[in-house]
Amino acid sequence: MSAQVKKEIQFEIAHVLFADIVGYSKLSINDQHAAVEELNQIVRASEQFQRAEAANRLLKIPTGDGMALVFYTNPEEPVQCAVEISRALREHPRLQLRMGIHSGPVSGVVDVNERVNLAGAGINMAQRVMDCGDAGHILLSKHVAEDLEEYEKWRPLLHDLGSCEVKHGVRVSVVNLYDDQFGNAKLPRKFEAVQKRRTRVRWAAAIAALLMLAAIVGGITMFSSSRAQLALAAPEKSIAVLPFANLSEDKANAYFADGIQDEILTRLSKIADLKVISRTSTQHYKSAPENLPEIARQLGVAHILEGSVQKSADAVRVNVQLIKAATDSHLWADTFDRKLTDIFSVESEVAKGIADQLRAKLTGQEEQVITAKPTDNTQAYDAYLRGLAYSLKTTLTPANFLGAQKYLKEAVRLDAKFALAWALLSDIESRGYLTQNLQPTDALREDARQAAETALTLQPNLGEAILAKGFYYYGCLKDYGVAVHYFEQARPLLPNSSRITEALAYVTRRRGDWDKSESYFNEAERLDPRNVNLLGQHAQSYMCLRRFPEALRKLDQVLNIIPDDMDTLVTKAGIAQGEGDLPRAAAILAPLHPNADDTGALETQVYQAILERNPGPVISRLKEVLAKPDPALGFFNGELRFWLGWAQEVGGDRAAAQESWRQALSELEPFLKEQPDNLLLIGDMAVTNAVLGDKAAALALAGRAIATRPLEKDAIDGAYAIEFFARVVTQVGEPDRAIEAIRKLLSIPSSDGFAANVPLTPALLRLDPMFDPLRNDPRFQKLVSSAPKKGEK
């Protein structure tokens, strides 16, 4: 082996289709060659194969009597390819093929003859799964089948076979994929053998013949009446509250229906004996859908609550129906006609009625909590519900945060003792400070602290208030130890809240404990399986770790819930950029038309043009946006002005670039006085000074960024600060420091980069014009050659 020159193929998660020709060894040599050539033609005619190959997202590994096809985007690709191959084989009856599919890690080498040899658990398991089948079978590992369960079109085609023993005594769980157009519905011979052995054991145990017959008949009945289930039965004491229909004549009252639904759900979620799915997982369903059993299966619950709200002046009618999902039968229903002043009794009665129906045990404290009346002021409660509606929107924009903040401030103005409103106000301000959807000023940070402390003073045992105090320490003060203390304190008071485990996932991520963060994300997703923001953040973690295939799988889960979501598509484009696949990124970004306030999407499109070194079209778009800057964007207007200068520089208009950068600096500087700890603002100003040639100012600001967020205290922002520093020292002519910083960045998990939705990668270093001063440095060349070029995997 030492005589060979080897090049490593990147280790990553792949989706493998392993196929071989049954009876190949019995064929003559000429027939073997003919069979392989016939198979190659069928495979190459597959649309899925052609799409993946055109996108350079496919490896084809010959195996003598078949092949392994290695896809890299999502687990549907090998399955769809297998279906297309199986259908085509109906026209080639002499060619007997079996296929196995698994998703898992792969790696390998390219030898001196440029032959690709692939290895790893992903390909080994795909072969073992295939070995369980006979001619015509398309067998999936249980892991792949569970991924496909997320997609409605695949569910009827999945047939669980149980486990099969393969090489070295290993047992694999296998699912058969078929319908009347493809695949093989017959039980594989290996599973027939298993069944025969089990039958002999039953007879040897002298089980009574009548009982045996009953068991067999029962088994046949069960098999014929339903598909094999891939998930455990939902707990009996479990419920999801679907969106309530707004039956008011004034459709603007939708916020009121949303608020009543959320308040009922919140009261239920405080009962520890119940499993209650968070609103963030239910809000994308209709208020009265037809496929309740399927929705319950997706959410992992046994019961569904539907409802409607009709509001006219100060009169309210609330109708609710509790449904047992498995049978789609009504367990309980009621209609409440009340005055607005008595709306809290409706929420309490519904929660108690459901608890009674599901036979949930309530502690004395839980009884008090679900019957609590948060305010006596109906106007304050109306303002609170309006603010709550803004806070529940999935799109994180300045407009939504400002709307929530406005109404919640009005709620606490109308009732200064409204603890729940104070808690939500603090939560909104802390999250706005962290995400910069609200301008992160010292004044905002102080407002968040006061709101949290007011809520706790009014109600020391209010779970939402304790959680808000934790978010203040997390989002505003970056004091992660104290934040964890408050999150853990809130846990027993909010037993069904995914937000606590979600927050713990964020804190442990910032502390650099990626494994524990992953565990918390998984726990949160069990409580909140269709929370798109949670799934998106889980994808961000994978991106920080540069585990792009796993990130793409999470993003595809989001798109399965909210198709064509712009932020998710932009993130997928960022991954393509990070992998150096500019054509794929361009194909994703081209149809998108982000608004001016969606700076992330807009900047990703601009960065694409800069990486392609063809910035003409985006220059006119940036000029259009900056002609009427949105004051709500704050310093982001100055950041967009920097991007305009960068695009102009790459386009060859240096004079225009310098003017744009000077104007950007003048727009950014005033914000620094009010936002002295704003890392993004400090970094923007550091890079802007660097490209303007002010070395002293640029280095001072870059150093300030690192001092503000040292890596040992914040694994996310610390890496971000190092990237700012790397870009600055590159631009001011300090290559030694630049190489050192880049080497450090590539060796650690990193946050979203300065100019992309992904951390800095060797592929981006090859493409990004800001690193052009280092192109001829052998150390830089070595760094950028450490990853495959476009199409390599």
N, C-alpha and C positions, 0 to 999 in steps of 0.2 A: 504493500500500500504506500510505502514511503516514496516509491519511485513515481507515483502518480501525482500530477498537479491537480489539486481538488479545489473546487469552488463550492461554498456552502449555499444550499437553497434555504431561504428564510423559513424558520420554524414558525408555524401558525396553524390556526384552526382551518380545516378544509372540509369539503363535502364530497365524499368519494363514492363513485359508482364503480363497482367491481363486477366484471362479467367474464364468463368463460363458456366455451362451446362444449356442450355435453357430448360425450363419446368421441372426443377429438383424437384420443390416442389410438382408437381402433381404425381411424381413417388412413388411407395411403398417403404418402408424402405429398403427391400431387393434389389429392382431395383436401389435405390439410391446408395447403397454400390457397386453394380455391375458396375454402370456407372462410379463412381469415380475410381474404380480399373481399368476399361478399359481405362479411360483417362490417369491414371498414367502410364500404360504400353506404350501407344502411345507416351506420352511426353518423357519417359525415353529412347525410341528407337530413338529419334531425335539425329542426329549427333551433332547439335549445342549444345544441352543440355549436351551430353556426353563430348564434348570438354571443355565446361565451367566448368562442374563438376570436370573433371580430373585436371583442372588447379586451382581448389579451388577458382573459380571466379563466384560462383553462389549461391544464396539462393532460396530455394523452400518453399513457405509459403502456407499451406493448408487453404482454405477459406470455407470449408464445401461443397459448390456446385461447387467448382473449385479450382483455385490456383493462386498465384502470383509468377512469376519467376523473380528474380532480378539479372540482369547481371551487370558487373562492368567494362568491357573493352571498348566497343564502341556501339553506337546505332544500328549498323547492327545486333548485336547478337540476341536481342529479335525478330527482324523482320524476320531474317532467320529461327529462331526456329518456329515462327508462321507459316511461309510458309511450313516448313516440317510437322508440325502438321496438317495443313489444307489438305495437299496432302494425308497424311495417313488416315485422316477421311473419305476420299472417299470410303474406304474399310469398314467403320463402319457407315452406313447411319442412324442407330438408335440413334447415339450419336450426338446431336445437340450442337455445341459449338460456342460461340462468343468470340472475343479477342480484347483487346485494349492495345495500347502501348504508353508510354510517358517516356521522360528522365527528371529527376528532383531530388531534394534533398530527401534523406530518412534517417531515424534514427530509433532507437527502443531500446528494452530491452530484456534481457534474464532472465527469472525468475528462482526461485530455482529449478524448474523441468527441466531447460534447454530448455524450449519452447521459440522459437524465435517469437517475435511479432514485426512487422515492421509498421512504420508510416511515415508521411511526405507528402509533396506536390507531390513528384514523384509517390508514390503509389496511392494517392487519385485521382490525375488527370488521371492516367492510368485506374482506375475503372470508372471514369466519361466518358472517351472516349469510353470505352467498352459499357457502358450503352446506348450509342447512337445507337448501332447496333442491328442486329437481328442474327439469326442462320447463321453461315457460314461467317459472316463479320470479316475482319481484319481491324480495324480502327486505324489510327495513329493520334496523336496530330500534329498540324501544325508545332510545334517545331521539332519533330522527322522527319517529311516529309522534312523540309528544310535541315536537316542534310543529309538525303538520297539523296537529289538533287545533292550533291557533287559527287555522284557515278553514272556513266552512266547507269549501269545495272538496277537501280531502277526507273529511270525517267519515262519510258513508263508505269509503273505499278501504278503510283500515280494519283489519281482522286479526285480533291478537291470537297468537299461536302458543304463547307460553315460552318456556325456556328449552334450550337444546344444548347438549354437551358436544363441544368441538375439541380441537387439539389440546393436549396437555390437561385434560379434565376441566377446562374452562367452560362455564355455562353462559350462554348468551340469550337474552330475551328478544324474541323475534315477532314481527308483525307482518302479515301478508297483505300486499296491495293488489287489488284486482277489481274488475267489474266484467261485464259481458263483452267488452271490446279489447281488453288487454289483461295480461297477467294470467295466473293459473289458480283457479279456485280450489283445486284438489289439495288435500292435506299432504305435505311433504312426507316422503317415506320415513325419514328420521323421526318425525312426530308420530307416524303410525306405529313405529316400533316402541316408542315411549308409551303409547296408549295400550299396546298389547302387554307390555311388562306390567303396567298398572293393573290391567284386568286380571293377569295371573296372580298378582299379589292379593287382589280382592277375593279371588276364588280360594286361594290358599288359606286365607283367613276365615273361610267358611261363612261368609256373609249370607244370610238367608236369601234364597232366590227371589222371593217376592220383593224384598227391600232393594235387591240389586236391580230388578226390573224397574221399580219405581224411580230409583236414582237415575237409571239410563233414560227413561222417558222424560223425567224432569229436566235432565241435562239437554236432551234434544229440544224440548219445548223452549228452554231458556235460550239456546243457541239460535233457534229459528225466529224467536220473537224480538230479539234485539242484537245489535252489533256488540262485539266485545268492547268492554269499557276499559279505557286506559287510565282512568283516575279513580281514586277512592270515593265511596259514597260521601255525600255532604253530611256534616253533623246535623242532627234533627233540630237542634236549637240554633239555627243559623238563618239569617235574613238579609235581603238586599232591598233598599227602598228606592224604587225607580222615580224619575222626575214626575212631579205632580203636574197635571194638565191645568192650564190657566183658562177657566171658563168665563172669566169676567168680560163684559162688553168692551171695557177699556183694555186693549192688549198691552198697554204700558204697565199693567199690573202683573206682568210675568215675574218681576222681581219678587213680588209678594208670594206667589205660588212656590218659587224656588226657595224662598226663605222658610216657609212653613215646612216644606219637605226636609230641608237641612236641619231645622230645629227638632223635628220629630226624630230624624236619624241620630242627631247628636245625643238626645236623651236616651235612645236605645243603646247607643254605643257605650254609655257609662254603666251598663249592666254587665258585669264580668261573666255571668253565666251564659251570655249570648255571644255568638259570633256575628258581628255586624260589618258588612262591607262598606267601605268609605264612599262618600258621594263622588269622589274623583274617579271611581271605577264605574259608577252607574250613570253619570250625567250624559254620556253619549248615546244612551238608549232612548227610544220614544217613551212617552208617558204611559201608553197602553199597547205594547207590542203584541204580536200574535204568537211568537215563538218563545213563550215563557220557559218551558223545560230546557230549551237550548241556552237561554240566557242564564238560568240558574246553574247549568252545568259549567258555563264559562266562568261564572263568579264563585262556584264552589259552595252554593247555599241550597237549603231545602225549601225555603219559603221566599215569596216575593210580596212586597207591599206596593200596591198601586193607589193612586189618589188623584183628586182634583180639588181645585180651590176656586171659589167664585166670590169676588169682593165687590160690593156696591156701597159707596159712602162708608158708613160705620158698621155695616152688616157683612158677615162672612159666613159662607157655607163651605164646609170641608167634608168631602166624601172619601172614605178609605175602604180598601178591600184587601184582606190577607188571603193569599193563595198558596196552596201546597203545590209546588212546581211539578213534581213527578206526575201527578194526576190532573194538573190544571184545574183543581177543584177549590171552591171558596170555603175557607174555614170560618171566616168572620168578616162582617162588613157593618159599617155604621155611617150615619150622616149627622153632622153637627151644625146646627144653626145658632150662631152666637153673635154678640156684639164684638166689635174690635177690641174693646176693653177686656173681653173675656177669652181672648184667643189662646192665652197660655194654658187655660184649663183644657182646651181641645188637645193641644200638644201633649199634655200630661196624660189625659185619658187614653189617647191613642197608644202612647208608649206603654201604659199599664195594661191596656187591653191585649196588646201583642204579647207582652211578657206573660200574661195569664194563659193565653192560648198556647204558647210554646212551653209553658210550665217552667219558666225560668225562675230561679231563686233570687230574690232581692234582699240585700242587706238593709239594715235600717238607714244607713247613710245613702245607699242608692235610692231608696224610697224618697228621701228628702231631695236628692239631686234632681230626679226626674219630675218632681212636682214643684220645683222652685220657680218663682216668678221673677225674672231678671230686672224688670222695671215696671213702675206703675204709670209711666208716661207713654201714651200710645204714639205720640209724635216722635219721641225719641226712638221707640221701637221701629217705627216705619223708616226712620233715617238709618237705623242699624241694619235693617233688612236690605236697604238699597246699597249700603256699603258692603254688606256681606255678598250681595250678588256680584259686585265688581271683583271682590277678592276671590270668588270661585271661578272666574274665567280662566281658561287654560292658557290663553295667550298672555305672556308676561310683557306688557308694554307700559311706557310711562303714563299713557292715558288711563289704563285700568288701575294703576296704583294711585294716580291722582284722584280718580273718581272714588275709590274706596276711602282714601284719606279724607276727602272732602265730607262725605256723608257720615263717617264715623266721628269726625270732629263735631259735626252738627249734633249727633246723638248724645255725646257726652256734654255738650253745651246745654242741651235741653234737660238732661238728667245727669248731674255730676256724680251720682252714686251708682251709675250703670256700669258695674264691674266688667261684665262680659264685653261691652262696647270698648271700654278702656283696654282690655286685653287684646282684642282684635286690632285696635288702632296701633298698639305697640308692635304687634306682629307685622302689620303692613309696613310700618315705618322701618323696622329692623330689616325686613326682607328687601324693601326698597333701597335702603342704604347699602346693603350687601350687593345687590344686583345692579345698582345704579339706575334703576328705573325711577327712583327719586334722587335728586341731586344730593350726594353724600356729604352734607355740611355738618359742622359741629353742632349747629342748632337742631338739625334733624335727629342727630344721635341723642341729644339731650331730651328732645321730645319723646323719643322712643323709651328712654329710661324712665321719665316721669310717668308715662302712660302705664308701663308695666308695674311700677311701684304703687301707683294709685289703685290699680286693679287688685294687687295683692293686699293692700291695706284694707280695702273694702271687703274682700273675700279671700282670706289667707289659704283656704282649701279649694279654691277654684282651679281645676286642672288647667284650663286655658290660660289663666293668669301666670301660673308657674311655668308653663310651656313658653309663654311670651317672654318671661324674664330670661329663660335659657336662650331664646333666639336673640335677645338683646346682647347677651354676653358673646354669643357666637358670631352674629352678623356685624355688630357695631364695635365691640371691644376686642374681638379675636382672642378672648380668654377662654380657651377651649376646655380647660379643666373645670372651671366654674360652670360653664354651659352644660357639661355632662352631668354635673351634680343636679342641676334643675331639671334636665330631661329625665333622669332616673327618678327624681322626686315626683314628677308628673305621671309616670307610668301607671301606678295603681289607680290613679284617679281617672285615667283615660285608657281603659284596658283594650279598647278596639282601635285606638288611634294609630294609623300607620305613620303619622307625622313624627312620632317620637323615634321610632326605629329609623325612619328616613333621616331625621336630624342627626342621630348617632352615626349613621353611615357617612354623613358629610363631615362630622367632627373627626372621626377616625381617619378619614381620607386626608384631611388637612394635617393630621398628626403623622401621616406617612404609614399608617398601619393598614395597608391595602387589603390584606386577607380578612381582617375583622370588618372593614368597611363593606367588603363583598358579602359577608355573612349578614350584616344588617340590611343591605339592599334586598337580599333574598327574603329575609323575614318580612320586610315592609311590603314586598310584592305579594306575599301570601295573604296579607291583610287587605291589600289594595291592588288586585291583579291587573286592572286596566287603567291605572293612573298614568297618563301619558307623560306628565312631567317627571314622575318617579322613574319610569322606563327610560326617558331621555337622559336623566342624570346618571342612571346606571350605565348607559352607553358612553357618557362622558368619562366615567371612570375607566372603562375599557380603552377609550381613546388616549387617556393620560398614560396608560400602560402600553400604548401602541399595539394593543390587541384588536386590530381593526376588524377582522371578521366577526368577532363576538360583538363588537359595537354595532356593526351593520345588522346583526340578527335582532338586537334590541330595537334598533331604529325601524326595522321592518315590522316589529310588533306594534310600534306606534302607528305606522302607516296602515296597518290592518284595522286599527280602531278609528283613526281620522285620516282617511286617504288624502293624498295631495297636500298634507300639512307642510307649509313653506319652511318653517324652521327645521323640520326633520329632513326635508330634501336638501336644504342648504348644508346641514351637517354631513349628509352623505356625500355631497359634492366636496366638502372640506376633506373628508377621508380620501377621496379620489386624488385631490391635490397632494395630500400628504404621502400618498403612494406613488406620486409622479405620473398619474394617469390623467393628463389634461383633457384628452378627448372625452373620457367618461364624465369628468367634472363639467365640461362644457355642455354635454348633452343634458345633464340634470339642471343646470343653471339657466340655459337658454329660454325655456318657457316661463320662467318666473319673473314677476314684475313687482318687486317689493316697494312698499310705501317709504317715504323719506324717513319715517320714525323707526323703520326696521333697519337700523344701522348695521346689524350683524349680517343680514342677507345682502344688503347693498355693498358692504365692504368686501364680502366674499366674491361677489361678481367683479368688483374692481380688481381684487387681487388676482382673479383668474386672468383678466386682460393683461395685467402686469406680468404674470408668469409666462403668458403667451407672447409677451412683448408686442402687443397690438392694442394699445390703450385708447385709440381714437374714439370709439363709440361711448366708452364710459366717461370720458372727459366731458362730453356734452351733457350727459345725465347728471354728473356731479355739479356742473355749473347751474343746471336747471334747479336742483335741490337747494343749492346755496344762494340762489337768487332770492328765495323767500325762506330764510332759516326759521325753524320752529323753536321758539324760546323754551319749550318744555324739554328740548334735548340738551339744554345746558352746554357743557363743554364738548359734547359730541359734535356740535357744529364745527368747532375748531379742529377736531379730529378728522372730520370729513374734508376740511380744507387742506389738511396735511396730505390726505389720500389724493386729492386733486393735484397737488404739487408733485407727488410721486409719479402719478400717471403722466403728467406733463414732462417730467424728467426722462422717463422711459421712452416717451414719444419723441424725444429730441429737442423739446422747447425748453432749454435750461433757464432762459430769462423769465418765462412765465412761471416755471416751477419755483424759482427763487422768490418771486413776488407772492405766490400762493403760500409758501412756507412762512414768509415774514408776516403775512396777514394771519395765518394759523396761530403763530406764536402770540400775536397781539390779542387774539381771541381766547387763547388758553390761559394766559398769565393771570387775568383777574380772578379766575376760579380757584387758583391755588391758595389764596388767602383764606377763603371760606372752607376749602377742602384740603387741608395740609397733609392728610394721610391717604389721599386718593392715589393708589398705586398706578392706575391706568393713566390718570392725568399727568403724574410725574413722569411716567415712561414716555408718553406722547411728547412732552416738552423736551425730554432728554434727546430723543431721536430727532426732533425738529431742529434743535440747536446743532446737533451733529451734522445734519445735511446742509445747514446754513454755514458751517465752518467755524462755529464758536466752540472750540474744543474744551475750554475751561468750564463753560456753563454746562455743556453736555455731560462731561465726566462728573461734575458735581451732582447733577440731577440723577445720573445713573447710579452713583454711589448712594444717594439718598433713597432711591428705590430699594436697593438691597438692604440698607439699614432699616427701612420701614417694614420690610417683610423678609427677615432672614430665613433661609431654607430650613434650618433646624427647628424653627418654630411654626412654619407653614409650608408644607410640601407643595401646595398648589401655587400660591402667590409667590413663594420663594423662587420656584423655577421660572415663573413669569418674569420676575425682576432680573434673573440671570440672562434671560433672552433679551430684554431691553439693553442690558449692559453689553452683550455680545454684539448687538447691532450698532451700538454707539461706538465701541472701540474699533469695530471694522471700518466705520465711516471716518473716524478721526485719525486713522493711520497707525493703529497699534496692533499689528497682526499677532504678536505673541500672546497678548491678553485675549484677543478674539479667539484664537485657536484653543486656548485653555478653557474659556467659557463655553465654547461650542462642544468641546469634548465632554465637559461636565454635563451639559444639557442632554447629550445623547446617551449618557450612562444612567440617567435617572428618569422616573416617571415625571411627566411634565403636563402643565395645564394647557388649555387652548392657547395657541401661539398668538403673537402680536398681530400677525397678518393672515390667520386662517382659523378654521374651526378645529384644528388639530395641533398637537405639539410639533416643534421643529423636528424634521426627519432628514436623513441623508438625501432623500429624493427632493425635498423642498430646497435644501442647500444647493443642489445642482441647478435649480431653476430660478431661485430668488435673486433679482438684480441687485439687491442691497448687499449681497455678499460677493459681488463681482471683484472688488479689490483683492480678494483672497484667491482668485481662480488659479493663479500660477504658483501658489504656495504648495509644495509637495505634501505638507502636513494636512492641508485642507483637502487636497485631492485624495489622500488616503481616507479621510473621514467620509467624503461623499461617495466613495466606492464601496462602503461597507454595507450597502443595501442594493437589491436588484434594481436594474433600470426597468422602464415601463415594460410590462408584460412578463417579467420574470417573477417566479414564485418559488 
